Amino acid sequence: MTTPTRTHRTTPAPHSSAELIRAEAPVLAHNYHPLPVVVARAEGVWVEDVEGRRYLDLLAGYSALNFGHRHPALTAAAHDQLDRLTLTSRAFHHDRLGGFAEGLARLTGLDMVLPMNTGAEAVESAIKVARKWAYEVKGVARDRATIVVAAENFHGRTTTIVGFSSDDTARAGFGPFTPGFRVVPFNDLAALEAAIDETTAAVLIEPIQGEAGVVIPDDGYLTGVRDLTRRAGCLFIADEIQSGLGRTGRTLAVDHESVVPDVLLLGKALGGGIVPVSAVLARRDVLCVLRPGEHGSTFGGNPLAAAVGSAVVDLLATGEFQRRAAELGTVLHTGLAALAGRGITGFRARGLWAGVDIDPAIATGREISERLMHEGVLVKDTHGATIRLAPPLTITREELESALASLEKVLGQSS
């Protein structure tokens, strides 16, 4: 990583990582359990802590940093927009929003865009749209619409969303919950078909379940979901907030089966790791159920977000990052396969995204994450026994192979 030129300090040197972590404890809500590393600078696939130690970032902000830290095209777009206009609210038009929406619609093959900020906002917005569509278009009786979701899902952490989560950690203590959701097993078409009836407004699923440990459905599952929803006259909502925008080797995970959902949810990488940007994309007849005053967001589609989002769309339009993810995904898959039975009990990988199950006789996922941190590689555990690998799509083959060698080393130390 190129180290920025040092300038004369007028304030004391940074505290150590340990001191900064201790200082956080009394004043910062404990809703995360981060690894004990304090990042101060970053570029590309590398981050640097306050003491100058460098790490390969194999988490990439849960896919928010698909293009790496501070990608020059994205930071240039942000800098340029910061000098001109950052916010108007949607009370007025601005000169960046139309181009952003047009480019994103063209990239995904859908008709219309509803810009929001966070992934959870996109999911909540889609729930509102689906219900309104059910009442106005499908003819479901008022307040009777249902939405079918998959077990082990992760769509965000609002009270509505955690209400249909099957994760007790996310759910317990936050009720009462919003009714109108039916939970079925993921990757089970028969269960999905049995749950759909005349009240069903939509089926909401992640094409690949990220938080659950990068769980990939059987070939044909997404096609089956598309066929079932079409026959039942309900919407297929694909949550690609983590899986989309090049991560799996295609622009979207549904592209692996050439499936086009009725509603598509994007976020994370859409903001380039610079600002939160999300979007609901849909067919025109679906999004047109919203009318002025029925839904909104002060910051949704703001000029800075639109400028960065447009730059992200431009990067993806070349196909370079999708190709890189596919090609380097083969390297990732091969490297993990070589470790099967040597500290890992299994893995699932698509493109530059993998869930790796650690043998509980060796260590927990947290312990392996901490040991990798000491080797200069950053990952994060999920559900106790699994670590997720999601490096920026800008990683080189050599950097990826180095990270896999580090994983092999820490697994060997544990045996």
N, C-alpha and C positions, 0 to 999 in steps of 0.2 A: 504494500500500500504506500502510495506517495504521502510522505509526512508534510503537513502544511508548514510553511515558513514560520519560525518562532518569532514572536514580537516581545518587546519589553513588557514585563508584567507590572501592573499597578495594584494588583490584589494578591493576596497570599496564594501560594501554590495549592493545587487541589489536595484535598484530604486523601488518605488511602482508601481502598475499596472497603476495608473493614470499618473504618471510621464513618464513611458515608452510609453504609448499611445500618450501622448502629444508630445514626442520627435519624434515619427514616422511621425506625420502629415506633416511637411514641406518637408520631403525627400522621402517618400514612395508613389508610385502611388496609387491613390484611386480607384483601380479596384475591391475592396471588401469592404463590410460594416460589419466587424466582430463584434461579441459581445464583450463587454468591459471586457474581461478576458485575462490575459497574462500568458500563460502556460510555466512553467519552467522545469517540470519533469513529467514523466508518467510511469505507469506500469500496464499491464493488461487492465482492464476497467476503471482505475482511472487516472486522471490527477491532477496535483498540480500547483497552480499559484505561483507567485514570493513571495507572502505573506504567503504561506503555506496552503492556503485553498484548500480543496480536492473536486473534482467533478466526478460524474459518466459520462463517455463519451458515449452519445447515438447517436453520429453522426459517429464516427469511420472513420474520414477522407473521408466521402462520400463512404464508403465501402473499402477504401484502407487499413484499419486496421481491416479486418475481424478477425484476430487472436489476436487482442489486441495490446497494445503498448509493444514493446520490448519482443516479445515472445522468450523464451530462445532458442528454436531450431533455430529460424531465426537469432537472434543476434549472436549465436555461429557460424552459417554458414558464416555470414558476417565477424566476427572477424578473423576466420580462413583464409578466402580468402584475407582479407586485408594484412595479413602477407605474402602472396605468390605472388599475381598478381591481378591487378585491371583493366588494359586496354591494349589491343593489337591493337584495331581497327580490322575491318574485312579484313585487308590486310594480316593477318596471321591467322592460326588456333590457338585455345587454347583448353586446356584439359577439360573445363567445358561445352562448348556449346552443343556438341553432346548429352551428357547425359540429359541435360535440355530439349532439343527439343524432344528427344525420350520419356522422361517421360511425358511431356505435351501432346504430340500426343496420347500416350496410355491413359491418363486420360480422354481426350475428345473424343476419337474415330475418330479423323481426321488424315490425312496422313502426312502433312508437316507443318512446322512452319517457319514464317518470324518474327524474333525478332526485336522489336522496343523499344521505351522508354515510351512515353506518350500515353494516350488513343487517343488523337486527331491524333497523328502520325499513330496509327493503323488504324483509320478510313480513313485518307488520303491515306494510303498505299492500303487499300482495294478498294477504288475508282479507283486508278490507275490500280490495278490488274483486276478489273471488266471490265474496259474499254478496256484494252488490250485483255482480254479473248473474249470480244464481237467482236473485229475486227479480231482476229486470229482464233478463234474457231467457234463462231456463224456466222460470216460473215456479221456483220453490216458494212455499208458504213463508210468510214473514217470520223472521227469527228462528227458522227451522234449518237453515243451511248447515251442513257438516263438511269437514275437511278431513281426509284420511292422510295420516303421516306414518312414518316408519319408526319402529323401536330403535333405540340407540342413536337417534338423530341428534344433531346439534345445529340449531338454526338461530341461536342467540340466547340472550339472558333476560329479556323482558318478562314481566309476569305472565303475559299470555303465552309466550313461547315456552318458558320452563314448565308451564302447566301441562303441556303434552310431551314433555321429556320423560324418558325412562331412567334417567340418571338421578338417583336419590340425592347426591351431593348438590346438584343444580336445583333440585325441586323442593327438598324438604325445608319447611319453615316459611314458605313464601305464599301459601294459599290464603284465601280461596282462589280457585283457578277458573279461567274462562271456559265455559262449556262449548261443545260443538266440534270436538275433535275425536277421531277414532284412530287408535294405534294398532298397527299390524306388524308382523315381522318383516324386516328388510329382506329383499331378494326372494320373496314368496308371492308369486303371482296368484296362486289359488286363494291365499288369505286376503290379498288385496281385492280380488274380484268379489269375495264374499262380503267384504265391508262396504262396497259401493252400492248405493241404492238411489231412489229418486230424490233424496235430500242432498246428495253429494255435490258440492260446488266444485271441489278440486281434490287432486292428489298432490301432496307436497313432499318431495323427496330430494335428497342429495344424490346425484348420480354415483358419487363415491363418498362414503361416509368418512370425513376427515378426523374429527375428534374421537370417533370410535376406534381409530387405529388404521386409517386408510383401508377401509373395507370395500372391496371391489365386487360388484354383483356378477353373477354368471352372465356369459354372453347370451344375448337375447332378452335379458330382463328389461332393459330400458325400452326396447322395441315392444315388449309385451305390455309395459305400462302405457305406452303411447296408444297401442291398439285398444286396450281396455277402456281408457278414458275417452277415446274417440267414440267407441260403441256405446258407452254409458252416457254420453253427452255432458261430460264434466271436463274441467280444465286439468292439464298436466303442468304443474309448476316445478321447474327444475332449479334448485338452489345450487348455483355454481359459484358461490362467494369464495370458497376455498379451491374448488377444483377447476375453475375457469381461467381463461386468459393465458393459455399456453402451458400451464403446469403439467398436464398429462401427455403432452406431445401433440395435441390438437388445440385449436382455439378454445373449444369447449369439450368437456368430458362426454356429453351426449353425441358429439361428432363421431366418436368411435363406433356408433351404431347408426349413424346418419339419421338421427332422430331430431325433430324440431318440436320443442315444447310449445304450449300455448303462451306460457309466461316463463321468463328467464330472470333469475336474480343474480346480479353481479355486485362485487364490492372489493374489498382488500386491494388486490393488485391494480384495480382501476384508478386508485389514487397514487400509484407509483411510490408508495412509502413516504409521501410528502404531505398529503392532506387526505382526510377521510372522504371517499367518494363511493357512492353505491347507486344502483339503478334497477328499476323494474322495467323490463322490456316485454312487449306483448303484441299480439295481433291488434289491429286498429279497433275491431268491434269489442274487444275486451277492455282496453284502457279507456275507450270513449264512454264507459259508464260513469267515469268521474267527471264532475262538473265543478265550475269555480266555487270555492268555499267549502267543498266536501273533504278536501285533503290538501295538505301543504307542508312546507318546511321553510323557515327563514333562510337557512343556509343551503338547502338543496339546490344544486345547479348553480352555485355562485360562480362568479367569473374566474376566480383562482382555481376552483375545482374543475371547471370546464376546460380551462387552458391545460392543466396537467392531464386530465382525462383524454383530451384530444391528442396530446403527445403520446400517451399510452396506446391509443388506437392506432396512431401512425406507426409505432414500433411493431405492433402485432400485424399490421397490414402487409408487411414484407414477408411474413412467414418464417423469418429467421429464428425467432425464439421457439416457435413450435417445433421446427426441425431440430434445434439444439436439444430440446427436452426429449424428443424421441430418440435421438442418437445417443445422448449421454445416459438416457434411461436404460439403454441396453447395458452400458458399463455398470450402472448401479445394480441392475438386476443380477448380472453375472457375479459381481463382487459379493452380493448378499447370499447368492446361492452357494458360493464357495464356503460360507460360514455356517451353513445349515448343519445342525448337530454339533456345532463347536461353540456353544454358548447361546445360540438362538434356536428357538423351537419352531420358528416359522416366520414368514414375512409375506407382505403383499406390496407390489410395486406397479406403478403405471407412470411412464414418463419419469420426471425427476421428483417423484413423490413415493415414499415408502413408509409402511408401518412395520416395525421389527419387534417381534416378540422375544423378550429375554427369558432364558431358562431361569425359573425362580430358584433353582438350586444354586445358581451362580450369583445372582444379584437381582435387585429390583431395577426397574427402569430409571428411577431417580438416581440410584447409585451409579449406574452406567453413565448417565448424563453428567454427573459430577466428575467421574473419572475421565471422560472425554474432555471436559472443560480443562482439566489439568494437562491434557495433551494438546490443547489449543484448538478444540473443535466444540462448537456449541450446538446442542440438540435439546429437545425437551421430551419428558415422559408424558404418557397419558394412560389413564386407567391402571396405574401401578406397574404393569409388567411390559409395557410397550413403549418404544421410543419412535418418534416420527422424524423422518429425514425429508426436508423440503428445501434444498439449496436454491439460491438464486439461479435463474436460467442462464446467467452469464458465467457460471463456474466453468473452469477448464477441465479437460480430462485429467490432467496431472493433479489438480487440486482435489477433484473427486476421488481419485485413486489414493491420494494421500490421506483423505478423511477415512476411507474404507480401511486402510492400513492401520490407522489409529484405533478404529473400532475393533479390528482383529487383535490388536495389542491389548486393549483393556479387557476384552473377553478372555484372552489368554492369561492375564494376570488374575482373573477371577476364578479360574478353574483349579 
